[in-house]
Structure formats: C-alpha cells, structure tokens
C-alpha cells in the first residue's frame, strides 16, 4: 500500500485515533515503531518511515514502542474489493492456519495461487503472510508478559512458539531485549483464579448493551449465560474445553477472562472472541456509506456503535440456524438447550461451576450418529442436522472463511436442510462476511415495512439492499435493532 508521507505525518502529529491499527511509523533515529496515538514527542518528519502494518515495520528492522504498545492496537478491519482475500487470509492466520500448515495450504483454502497471495499481502500490508503470523505471535507474547502473571515458558507456549529457546531468540531478534525485561508485575492482571485476563481493543463507538442483548436472547442453558454485564460460555478449541467471560474493560476495550487447560489454544480463543463480538470493524466506513441511505441513515444515527454479532463456531451456528427455521427465537433457544442437555459433553471445572455452566454445545462427532426420530422437531429437520454433522466431521474446514461470499453461499446451500436464508445467516455470523444478507428473514421484512405497515417481498428487499453493498450485514444489524425496539419482547431474527 502506498502511503502519503505528508498525510501520514499529519495523522501522527494530530494523534489521529481513526488510523490506529492501520498506520505505523518507524523512527529511524531510535529504531522504534509507534501507533499514531503514541504519547511520545513526535520526531522530525524526515526521520519517520510509514507502514501499513506492524509486520511491515517489524520486517524493516524497527522495534515496537513500549509506550504506545503496537500489540494493543485495534485489529485490522474488513477490506474491500480484491483485498477481501487478505481479510480472509488474516482470519485464517488468526485461527492457526500457518501454525500447522504452510503457505501452499493457506493459498489453496483461499482459492488463489501462492505467488498471488504473497503479492496481495505485500501490496496491502507490506509483509508476507509468514511475517504477519510471526509478528502476531510476538504481539501476543508482549500482551501476555505485560498483562498476565504467566511464566516465560507459559508465555512461549501460549503465543505459539514451539520452545522457550525459540521464543527467546525470536523476541531478542525482533525487540532487541529479553522478554523478562518487559514484565511489570505491579500492573499485571493475573485474571480470576487460574485464568488469564486480557484486554481486546476496538475502534469506538461500541454498543455493548445491544450486543449483550443479542446473545442474551439466544443463550443456551448450561452452555452460556449473562452474568451482570458479562457474557460467559463454555467452548472447546482443538480438543481443549474451557470457559470464557467477556465484559466491558477500561477505555475502548473488552476484558476477556479465559480458563483453558492447554495454553496453546489461547490465540485461537482470542481470535474467536474478536470475531464473535466484531472487534475488527472500523465503524467509520460503515457509518459513512449506510448513513447516506434515506432509509438506513436515521437508524445509523440512532444506533451508534452497533456491530454485526458474530458466532463462536460455524457448526454450532449452522445447527442453531436449522433449529430456528420457521420458529420463534424463544422456541429455537429451547430446542438448542434441549439438544445441548441431551447430547453435549459434560464440563466439570471450577470456573464452569462458578458460573453455573455444565455443558459444551455438541459438535459433529456427537451429532453425526443422531437418530432424527429422537428429536422434538420435524423428521426432515432432524435428518438435516445429522447429515450436516456427518459432513462437518469429514471436512474440518466446512465452516472456515472461504474464497468469497458467493462461493460460500453456494457451498453452504448444497448442504442438507440449508436454504438461501440459512446460508446467508451462516455466512454473516460464522464466516464474518460483511456483505451477507438473509433477505427473507422475517424480522428484516418487518423492519423494512413502509409507514403504512406494508412489508416488502424478499425479492424487493434484496433489490433495495443493492445500494447497501458492501455492508449489507451491517444494514441487517440496524434493521434487526429497529425491529427489536418496535416489537419487544419479540426481538431479532430466529436462528
């Protein structure tokens, strides 16, 4: 990405928070790179080089600033156009695609050539996918050292390094100091009991109450619950079962407490939290685009900070979407709770007991051999659940970020029991496609009614939504919010 030096320096000189996480400046006289919001005295313009990613600054030989902490910057938001491939690649890297795989595997999952993927990363981020993955591991280590009481060997394991020796070598090479030199025990957050607590940044504004309300309406008994202003749930990642608790943190952050027996899954858990709560969004492009629409403009002004709720697991989202077909949110929630109670694995840990949780949502292995006759729903729907579970058991990447929205919807629509609404809903929540739009959703049709109460047809709503591209998922979130306010206690879309 070509950066205008003069415009970039103005962003640093004015400490422009809008570019935090999207722009980094390396000071040649100190060898340190900073965020635009860094409180340090600004250097002379001729002494600064600008980069579009922390990985590019790291690759150029600069060390992260200890005052503004580049590792604490908000994550990159969704890209548009060709760079959607970069966005999907970053999501896969966050989920560990380069931990156990290589560049060829990553490119194949994205449907592009390896050389083309490298070129896109160089164009938009100024660094290769491998360099980006390595920088993210180092940033994870920075945060664990400064925000937790984990030992250095635990930090090495949790941040994705195979050994303490490899971790020390990589850290010294990138930062010019030992990892232990960053530890500030008085300010460390050890978390609750044996847990780890970290702060996850977002670009404000952020409407936490509405996000919490969305999950509250759909909470599965024994799997998730609302605890005051916090969301708590059980989940299993790479075979490790644990508990997460997310609540508002200091400043523009959410505070995430994690209890998992295997520290190696922490990066993936954090990535799933960011996706579930849509923390990577830059709200300004969404506001600017949708705010110009005559219908959506008033809603954008009414709901500042509204995000599109994500999901914790693609398979779980697909199951819950099928359970919610042609029934209310309350009925779908009851079905999901019964399914978890009857088929979900037990979790009996101190954190789970503390929050009144005792089940994991059943995965493909649990549901693949399910007898459709045993389910309190139409047989065809029960057969669809069992069939999807069998497909997901054989294809671990079935619900992973793919090539593009159209391809994802086509792939999902080929699954048993998955129609256009379900496919778009899964793409919106689990795949984090910003332009997904379940246009036949009843709540969307209610919210899009004219002043006389006449609802558009699904086809008419889809045609109207063309003007909302490439942010139709956020248009849907605003329409759902309107419907929830107008029709309480009937809220949101069925799932």
C-alpha positions as CSV (number, residue, x, y, z in Angstrom):
1,X,0.0,0.0,0.0
2,X,1.4,3.4,-1.0
3,X,1.3,5.8,1.9
4,X,1.4,9.6,1.5
5,X,4.3,10.7,3.9
6,X,2.8,14.2,4.5
7,X,-0.7,12.9,5.2
8,X,0.7,10.1,7.4
9,X,2.8,12.5,9.4
10,X,-0.2,14.7,9.9
11,X,-2.1,11.7,11.4
12,X,0.8,11.2,13.8
13,X,1.1,14.9,14.6
14,X,-2.6,15.1,15.5
15,X,-2.6,11.7,17.1
16,X,-5.5,10.7,14.8
17,X,-7.3,7.8,16.5
18,X,-9.1,6.9,13.3
19,X,-5.9,5.4,11.8
20,X,-4.9,3.5,15.0
21,X,-4.1,-0.1,13.9
22,X,-4.0,0.9,10.2
23,X,-0.8,3.1,10.2
24,X,2.5,2.7,12.0
25,X,5.5,5.0,12.0
26,X,9.1,3.9,12.3
27,X,11.6,6.4,13.7
28,X,15.0,5.9,12.1
29,X,16.9,7.7,14.8
30,X,15.6,5.4,17.6
31,X,14.8,2.2,15.6
32,X,11.3,2.1,17.2
33,X,7.9,2.0,15.5
34,X,4.7,3.5,17.0
35,X,1.0,3.9,16.7
36,X,-0.5,7.3,15.6
37,X,-1.8,7.7,19.2
38,X,1.6,7.4,20.8
39,X,2.0,10.0,23.6
40,X,5.8,10.4,23.0
41,X,7.1,13.6,21.5
42,X,6.8,13.5,17.7
43,X,10.1,13.2,15.7
44,X,11.0,15.3,12.7
45,X,9.1,14.3,9.5
46,X,12.3,13.4,7.7
47,X,13.1,10.8,10.4
48,X,9.9,8.8,10.1
49,X,9.0,6.0,7.7
50,X,5.4,4.9,7.5
51,X,4.0,1.4,7.2
52,X,0.5,-0.1,6.7
53,X,1.0,-2.9,9.2
54,X,3.1,-3.7,12.3
55,X,4.6,-6.7,10.4
56,X,6.0,-4.4,7.7
57,X,7.6,-2.2,10.4
58,X,9.0,-5.2,12.1
59,X,10.3,-6.6,8.8
60,X,12.1,-3.2,8.2
61,X,14.0,-3.7,11.4
62,X,12.0,-1.5,13.8
63,X,11.2,-2.5,17.4
64,X,7.8,-2.0,19.0
65,X,7.4,1.1,21.2
66,X,7.0,0.4,24.9
67,X,4.8,3.4,25.5
68,X,2.0,3.1,22.8
69,X,2.3,-0.8,22.6
70,X,1.6,-1.6,19.0
71,X,0.4,-5.1,20.1
72,X,-2.5,-3.4,21.9
73,X,-3.8,-1.5,18.8
74,X,-7.2,-2.5,17.4
75,X,-7.1,-5.3,14.8
76,X,-7.4,-4.6,11.1
77,X,-10.9,-4.2,9.9
78,X,-12.5,-5.8,6.8
79,X,-11.1,-4.8,3.5
80,X,-13.0,-4.2,0.3
81,X,-12.6,-5.4,-3.3
82,X,-9.6,-7.6,-4.1
83,X,-8.3,-7.3,-0.6
84,X,-11.2,-9.4,0.7
85,X,-8.7,-12.2,0.1
86,X,-6.3,-10.6,2.5
87,X,-9.1,-10.2,5.1
88,X,-10.0,-13.9,4.8
89,X,-6.3,-14.9,5.0
90,X,-5.8,-12.8,8.2
91,X,-8.9,-14.6,9.7
92,X,-7.4,-18.0,8.8
93,X,-4.0,-17.0,10.2
94,X,-5.7,-15.9,13.4
95,X,-7.3,-19.3,13.6
96,X,-3.9,-21.1,13.3
97,X,-3.7,-21.7,9.5
98,X,0.1,-21.2,9.5
99,X,0.8,-22.9,12.8
100,X,0.2,-26.4,11.4
101,X,0.1,-25.7,7.7
102,X,2.2,-23.8,5.1
103,X,1.7,-21.1,2.5
104,X,0.5,-23.5,-0.1
105,X,-2.2,-24.8,2.1
106,X,-3.3,-21.3,3.0
107,X,-3.5,-20.2,-0.6
108,X,-5.4,-23.3,-1.5
109,X,-8.0,-22.7,1.1
110,X,-8.5,-19.2,-0.3
111,X,-8.7,-20.4,-3.9
112,X,-5.7,-18.3,-5.1
113,X,-2.1,-19.1,-6.1
114,X,0.7,-18.8,-3.6
115,X,2.5,-16.1,-5.6
116,X,-0.7,-14.1,-5.9
117,X,-1.4,-14.3,-2.2
118,X,2.1,-13.0,-1.4
119,X,1.7,-10.2,-3.9
120,X,-1.6,-9.2,-2.2
121,X,-0.1,-9.2,1.2
122,X,2.8,-7.1,0.0
123,X,0.5,-4.7,-1.7
124,X,-1.9,-4.2,1.2
125,X,0.2,-4.9,4.3
126,X,3.8,-4.6,3.1
127,X,4.8,-8.0,4.5
128,X,4.3,-11.7,3.7
129,X,1.7,-13.9,5.4
130,X,4.5,-15.7,7.3
131,X,5.9,-12.4,8.6
132,X,2.4,-11.3,9.6
133,X,1.9,-14.5,11.5
134,X,5.3,-14.2,13.3
135,X,4.5,-10.5,14.3
136,X,1.2,-11.6,15.7
137,X,2.9,-14.3,17.8
138,X,5.3,-11.7,19.1
139,X,2.5,-9.2,19.9
140,X,0.6,-12.0,21.7
141,X,3.7,-12.6,23.8
142,X,4.0,-8.9,24.6
143,X,0.5,-8.8,25.9
144,X,0.8,-11.9,28.0
145,X,4.0,-10.7,29.5
146,X,2.6,-7.3,30.4
147,X,-1.0,-8.2,31.3
148,X,-0.7,-11.6,33.0
149,X,1.3,-13.4,35.6
150,X,2.2,-16.3,33.3
151,X,5.8,-17.6,33.5
152,X,8.0,-17.1,30.4
153,X,7.7,-20.8,29.4
154,X,3.9,-20.5,29.6
155,X,4.1,-17.3,27.5
156,X,6.2,-19.0,24.9
157,X,3.7,-21.9,24.7
158,X,0.6,-19.6,24.7
159,X,1.9,-17.3,22.0
160,X,2.6,-20.1,19.5
161,X,6.4,-20.8,19.9
162,X,7.5,-24.4,20.0
163,X,10.0,-23.9,22.7
164,X,11.3,-21.3,25.3
165,X,14.6,-21.1,23.4
166,X,13.0,-20.4,20.1
167,X,10.8,-17.8,21.8
168,X,13.8,-16.0,23.4
169,X,15.7,-16.0,20.2
170,X,12.8,-14.6,18.1
171,X,12.0,-12.0,20.8
172,X,15.6,-10.8,21.1
173,X,15.9,-10.5,17.3
174,X,12.7,-8.6,16.9
175,X,12.7,-6.4,20.0
176,X,16.4,-6.1,20.9
177,X,15.7,-7.1,24.6
178,X,14.9,-10.1,26.7
179,X,11.2,-11.0,27.2
180,X,11.6,-10.7,31.0
181,X,12.6,-7.1,30.7
182,X,9.0,-6.2,29.8
183,X,7.5,-7.7,32.9
184,X,5.8,-5.2,35.2
185,X,4.3,-7.3,37.9
186,X,2.5,-4.5,39.8
187,X,0.4,-3.8,36.7
188,X,-0.1,-7.4,35.6
189,X,-3.6,-8.8,35.5
190,X,-3.5,-12.4,36.7
191,X,-7.2,-13.0,36.0
192,X,-9.6,-14.9,38.2
193,X,-8.2,-17.9,40.0
194,X,-6.2,-19.9,37.4
195,X,-7.5,-17.9,34.4
196,X,-5.9,-15.3,32.2
197,X,-7.4,-11.9,31.6
198,X,-6.5,-9.8,28.6
199,X,-7.9,-6.6,27.1
200,X,-9.1,-6.5,23.5
201,X,-9.2,-3.2,21.8
202,X,-11.9,-1.9,19.4
203,X,-12.5,1.3,17.4
204,X,-15.2,3.3,19.2
205,X,-18.1,3.7,19.4
206,X,-19.2,0.2,20.5
207,X,-22.8,-0.6,21.6
208,X,-22.1,-3.3,24.2
209,X,-25.6,-3.4,25.7
210,X,-27.2,-4.3,22.3
211,X,-24.5,-6.9,21.6
212,X,-25.1,-8.4,25.0
213,X,-28.9,-8.4,24.5
214,X,-28.5,-10.2,21.2
215,X,-26.6,-13.1,22.9
216,X,-28.9,-13.0,25.9
217,X,-32.0,-13.7,23.8
218,X,-30.3,-16.8,22.4
219,X,-28.4,-18.2,25.3
220,X,-28.3,-22.0,25.5
221,X,-28.9,-23.2,29.0
222,X,-25.9,-24.9,30.5
223,X,-23.6,-23.6,27.7
224,X,-23.8,-19.8,28.0
225,X,-25.3,-17.2,30.3
226,X,-25.4,-13.5,31.0
227,X,-23.6,-12.6,34.3
228,X,-24.5,-9.0,35.0
229,X,-22.8,-7.0,32.2
230,X,-20.7,-10.0,31.2
231,X,-21.2,-12.8,28.7
232,X,-19.9,-16.3,29.8
233,X,-19.8,-19.5,27.9
234,X,-18.1,-22.9,27.6
235,X,-16.3,-23.9,24.4
236,X,-13.9,-26.4,23.1
237,X,-10.9,-25.5,20.9
238,X,-8.6,-28.1,19.4
239,X,-9.9,-30.6,22.0
240,X,-9.3,-28.3,25.0
241,X,-12.6,-27.5,26.8
242,X,-12.7,-24.2,28.8
243,X,-14.7,-21.2,29.8
244,X,-14.6,-17.6,28.5
245,X,-16.0,-14.5,30.2
246,X,-16.2,-11.2,28.3
247,X,-17.2,-7.8,29.7
248,X,-16.5,-4.1,29.1
249,X,-13.0,-3.1,30.0
250,X,-11.1,0.1,30.6
251,X,-11.2,2.6,27.8
252,X,-12.1,1.3,24.4
253,X,-11.6,-2.4,25.2
254,X,-13.4,-5.5,26.2
255,X,-11.9,-7.6,29.0
256,X,-11.7,-11.3,28.3
257,X,-11.0,-13.9,31.0
258,X,-10.1,-17.3,29.8
259,X,-9.8,-20.6,31.7
260,X,-8.3,-23.4,29.5
261,X,-6.1,-26.3,30.5
262,X,-4.0,-26.0,27.3
263,X,-2.3,-22.6,26.9
264,X,-1.6,-23.2,23.2
265,X,-5.3,-22.6,22.3
266,X,-5.3,-19.1,23.8
267,X,-4.6,-17.3,20.4
268,X,-7.4,-19.1,18.7
269,X,-9.8,-18.5,21.6
270,X,-9.0,-14.7,21.5
271,X,-9.5,-14.8,17.7
272,X,-12.9,-16.3,18.2
273,X,-13.8,-13.7,20.8
274,X,-12.8,-10.9,18.4
275,X,-14.9,-12.5,15.6
276,X,-17.9,-13.2,17.9
277,X,-18.0,-9.5,19.1
278,X,-17.0,-8.0,15.8
279,X,-14.0,-6.2,17.3
280,X,-12.1,-5.8,14.0
281,X,-14.6,-3.4,12.5
282,X,-13.7,0.1,11.6
283,X,-17.2,1.7,12.0
284,X,-16.4,4.9,10.1
285,X,-16.7,3.4,6.5
286,X,-20.0,1.7,7.5
287,X,-21.4,4.9,9.0
288,X,-20.3,7.0,6.0
289,X,-21.9,4.6,3.5
290,X,-25.1,3.5,5.2
291,X,-25.6,6.9,6.7
292,X,-26.3,8.3,3.3
293,X,-29.2,6.0,2.6
294,X,-32.6,7.6,3.2
295,X,-34.0,4.6,5.0
296,X,-30.9,3.5,6.9
297,X,-29.5,6.9,7.7
298,X,-31.8,7.6,10.7
299,X,-31.1,4.1,12.0
300,X,-27.3,4.6,11.8
301,X,-27.7,7.9,13.7
302,X,-30.0,6.2,16.3
303,X,-27.7,3.2,16.9
304,X,-24.0,4.5,17.0
305,X,-21.6,1.7,17.8
306,X,-23.9,-1.1,16.5
307,X,-22.0,-4.2,15.3
308,X,-23.0,-7.3,13.4
309,X,-22.9,-10.2,16.0
310,X,-20.6,-13.0,15.1
311,X,-20.5,-16.6,16.2
312,X,-18.3,-18.9,18.3
313,X,-18.3,-21.9,16.0
314,X,-19.5,-22.4,12.4
315,X,-21.0,-25.8,13.0
316,X,-22.9,-24.6,16.1
317,X,-24.2,-21.7,14.1
318,X,-25.5,-24.0,11.3
319,X,-27.2,-26.3,13.8
320,X,-28.9,-23.4,15.6
321,X,-29.9,-21.8,12.4
322,X,-31.6,-25.0,11.3
323,X,-33.3,-25.4,14.7
324,X,-34.6,-21.9,14.2
325,X,-36.2,-22.4,10.8
326,X,-39.9,-21.4,10.9
327,X,-40.0,-21.0,14.7
328,X,-39.6,-18.1,17.1
329,X,-36.3,-17.1,18.8
330,X,-37.7,-18.4,22.1
331,X,-38.6,-21.8,20.5
332,X,-35.2,-22.1,18.8
333,X,-33.5,-21.3,22.1
334,X,-35.5,-24.1,23.8
335,X,-34.6,-26.6,21.1
336,X,-30.9,-25.7,21.3
337,X,-30.9,-26.0,25.1
338,X,-32.6,-29.5,24.9
339,X,-30.1,-30.6,22.3
340,X,-27.1,-29.5,24.5
341,X,-28.6,-31.1,27.6
342,X,-29.1,-34.4,25.8
343,X,-26.1,-34.6,23.6
344,X,-23.5,-32.0,24.8
345,X,-20.4,-33.2,26.6
346,X,-20.2,-32.5,30.4
347,X,-17.7,-29.9,31.6
348,X,-17.0,-30.0,35.3
349,X,-14.3,-27.5,36.1
350,X,-14.2,-24.9,38.9
351,X,-14.8,-21.9,36.5
352,X,-17.8,-23.7,34.9
353,X,-19.3,-24.5,38.2
354,X,-18.7,-20.9,39.4
355,X,-20.8,-19.6,36.6
356,X,-23.5,-22.3,36.6
357,X,-22.4,-24.0,33.4
358,X,-22.1,-27.7,32.7
359,X,-22.3,-28.5,29.0
360,X,-20.4,-28.0,25.8
361,X,-22.5,-27.4,22.7
362,X,-22.5,-30.8,20.9
363,X,-20.0,-31.0,18.0
364,X,-20.2,-33.0,14.8
365,X,-18.9,-36.2,16.4
366,X,-21.8,-36.1,18.9
367,X,-24.5,-35.4,16.4
368,X,-23.3,-37.4,13.4
369,X,-25.0,-40.6,14.6
370,X,-28.1,-38.9,15.9
371,X,-31.4,-40.6,15.5
372,X,-33.7,-38.0,13.9
373,X,-36.7,-39.7,15.5
374,X,-35.4,-38.7,18.9
375,X,-35.5,-35.0,18.2
376,X,-38.5,-32.8,19.1
377,X,-38.8,-31.4,15.6
378,X,-39.9,-32.4,12.1
379,X,-38.1,-35.5,10.9
380,X,-36.7,-33.8,7.8
381,X,-35.0,-31.2,10.0
382,X,-33.6,-33.8,12.3
383,X,-32.2,-35.7,9.3
384,X,-30.6,-32.5,8.0
385,X,-28.8,-32.0,11.4
386,X,-27.4,-35.5,11.3
387,X,-26.4,-35.1,7.7
388,X,-24.6,-31.8,8.3
389,X,-22.8,-33.3,11.3
390,X,-21.5,-36.1,9.2
391,X,-20.2,-33.7,6.5
392,X,-18.6,-31.5,9.1
393,X,-17.0,-34.5,10.8
394,X,-15.3,-35.3,7.5
395,X,-14.4,-31.7,6.5
396,X,-12.9,-29.6,9.3
397,X,-12.9,-26.6,7.0
398,X,-16.5,-26.7,6.1
399,X,-17.4,-23.5,8.0
400,X,-14.0,-21.8,7.8
401,X,-13.5,-18.5,5.9
402,X,-13.5,-19.3,2.2
403,X,-13.0,-17.8,-1.2
404,X,-15.8,-15.3,-1.4
405,X,-19.4,-14.7,-0.3
406,X,-21.0,-16.1,-3.5
407,X,-18.8,-19.2,-3.3
408,X,-19.5,-19.7,0.4
409,X,-23.3,-19.4,0.0
410,X,-23.2,-21.9,-2.9
411,X,-21.2,-24.3,-0.8
412,X,-23.4,-24.0,2.2
413,X,-26.6,-24.2,0.2
414,X,-25.6,-27.6,-1.1
415,X,-25.8,-28.9,2.5
416,X,-28.9,-30.8,3.5
417,X,-31.6,-28.5,5.0
418,X,-29.7,-25.3,4.2
419,X,-31.6,-22.9,2.1
420,X,-30.7,-19.3,1.0
421,X,-31.7,-17.7,4.3
422,X,-29.7,-20.2,6.4
423,X,-26.6,-20.0,4.1
424,X,-26.6,-16.2,4.2
425,X,-27.1,-16.2,8.0
426,X,-24.2,-18.6,8.5
427,X,-22.0,-16.5,6.2
428,X,-22.9,-13.4,8.1
429,X,-22.3,-14.7,11.6
430,X,-19.8,-17.6,11.3
431,X,-17.8,-16.6,8.2
432,X,-17.9,-12.8,9.1
433,X,-18.9,-11.8,5.5
434,X,-19.7,-8.1,5.8
435,X,-22.0,-8.2,2.7
436,X,-24.0,-11.3,3.7
437,X,-27.7,-10.5,3.8
438,X,-30.5,-13.0,4.7
439,X,-33.1,-11.1,2.8
440,X,-36.0,-13.5,3.5
441,X,-35.6,-13.0,7.3
442,X,-39.0,-12.2,8.8
443,X,-37.5,-9.5,11.2
444,X,-35.8,-7.8,8.3
445,X,-39.0,-7.7,6.4
446,X,-40.9,-6.3,9.4
447,X,-38.3,-3.6,9.9
448,X,-38.3,-2.7,6.2
449,X,-42.1,-2.1,6.1
450,X,-43.4,1.2,4.8
451,X,-45.1,3.8,7.1
452,X,-48.5,2.1,6.4
453,X,-47.0,-1.2,7.6
454,X,-46.8,-2.9,4.3
455,X,-43.8,-5.3,4.2
456,X,-41.7,-5.7,1.1
457,X,-41.3,-9.1,-0.6
458,X,-37.9,-10.8,0.0
459,X,-37.1,-10.1,-3.7
460,X,-38.0,-6.4,-3.3
461,X,-35.8,-6.1,-0.1
462,X,-32.9,-7.8,-1.8
463,X,-33.2,-5.3,-4.7
464,X,-33.3,-2.4,-2.2
465,X,-30.2,-3.8,-0.4
466,X,-28.1,-3.4,-3.6
467,X,-27.4,0.2,-2.5
468,X,-26.1,-1.1,0.8
469,X,-23.2,-3.1,-0.6
470,X,-20.6,-3.9,0.6
471,X,-22.0,-3.5,4.1
472,X,-25.3,-5.4,3.9
473,X,-24.6,-7.4,7.1
474,X,-24.5,-4.1,9.0
475,X,-27.6,-2.9,7.3
476,X,-29.3,-6.1,8.6
477,X,-28.0,-5.4,12.1
478,X,-29.6,-2.0,12.0
479,X,-32.9,-3.4,10.8
480,X,-32.8,-6.1,13.4
481,X,-32.2,-3.4,16.1
482,X,-35.2,-1.4,14.7
483,X,-37.4,-4.5,14.8
484,X,-36.3,-5.3,18.4
485,X,-37.2,-1.8,19.6
486,X,-40.5,-1.8,17.8
487,X,-41.7,-5.3,18.8
488,X,-40.4,-6.1,22.3
489,X,-40.4,-8.7,23.7
490,X,-40.3,-10.3,20.3
491,X,-36.7,-9.4,19.3
492,X,-34.3,-10.2,16.5
493,X,-34.2,-12.9,13.9
494,X,-35.0,-16.5,14.6
495,X,-32.0,-18.8,14.4
